[in-house]
Amino acid sequence: MEKAGLGRRLAAIFIDWAAALFTTALFAPLTHFEAQFLPLIIFFFEVAILTTLTGSSLGQRLCGVRVLDVDGSTLTVGRVVLRTLLICLVLPAVFMKEGKGYHDHFANSQVIKAKRK
């Protein structure tokens, strides 16, 4: 399994954030509360749900990467939620150790290049 490069991972997170902003723009006028954190909430659920169901978020799928356990198996729901929560906190995803973010260390996950079908 070949690890995904930083460029692919950054592109994927920007795509996911753009999708969350777009979704917020669609639904924010329908809400009656301050929508300050709505993009982050939508980002969290989009990434967590899609990663749990398919092994990659929308951005990761478009950039050709997947998230797996370090042993190559799929992540449990709890570890996907932990990883996504840490991404939302930003700093664990920004600081790296051994070529991967702390969010991946804490979730015992890795981001790899997806196999072409």
N, C-alpha and C positions, 0 to 999 in steps of 0.2 A: 504494500500500500504506500503510495507516494503522498507525502504531506502536501497540503495546499499552500501555496506561497502567500505572502502578506498582501500582494496586490489583489489577488482573487478574494481574499477574506475582507479587505477594505471595500472593494467594489460591492460585495454581497451585503455588507451592513449598510452601505449608502442606499442601495436599492430597497432594502427592507425599511429603512427610515423614510424614504420617499413614498413608499406604499402606505406607511402609517400616516404620513402627512396628508396624502391624497384621501385616504379613508376618513380622516378627521374632517377634512374640508367638506366631505359629503354629508357627514352625520352631525357635525357640530351645530349647524343651524336648528337641528331638531331637538337639541338638549336645552334644558333650562338652568343648567349650572355652569359655573366658570369652567371653561374647557382647557385650562392651562396645562394640565397633565394628561389630557386625553390622547395626544399622539404617543406618549410613552406607554400608556396603558394598552393602546391598540398595538403598538410595536411588540410589547411583551406577549400578548395573547397570540398575535400572528406568528411570531417566531416560535413560541413554545408549542402551539398546537401543530403547526406544520412540521416542526422538527420531530415531535413525538410520532406523528402519523407517517411521515415520509423519510425521515432522516436528514432533511434539509429544509431551510426556510425558502421563501420565494426567491430572495436574492442569492442564496447559496445554490439553489437549483439552476438559476440562470447563469451563474458563474462557474458551474461545474464542480461544486464541492459538496461533501457530505460530512456529517458529524457522527462519529462512532465512539464506542468505548475504546480504550487503549488496546484491548485484546481483539478488537475488530468486530465485536458484537454490537447490537443496537443498544442505545441508552434507555434506562428506565425512565418513566414519567417524572419521578422525583429528581433525578439527575438532570433531565432536560430543564425542568423548572428552576433548579438551582443555577445552572449555567446561564439561563436566560435572565434571571434576576441579577446575577453578577454582571452581565453585559449592560443591563439597564443602569447599574451603579457606575458605569464607565471605567473607573480606575482599575478594577481587576482585569478588565479587557485590554487596557492600554499598557500596563506593565507586563513584561514578559520574563519568562524563565525557561531556559533551554529551548528557545524558539517558539514557545506558545504562551498565550496569555494565562494569567492566574485563574481566570474563570474556567479554563480547560483543566488546569491542575486540580482545582478544588472539585470539579465534576468528574475527574478521571476520564476526560474525553480527548479526542483528537479530531482535527479537521483534515480531511484527505481529498485528493482529486477524485471525483466520481468517475466510474467506468462508463464509457460510451456504450449506448445500446445499439 
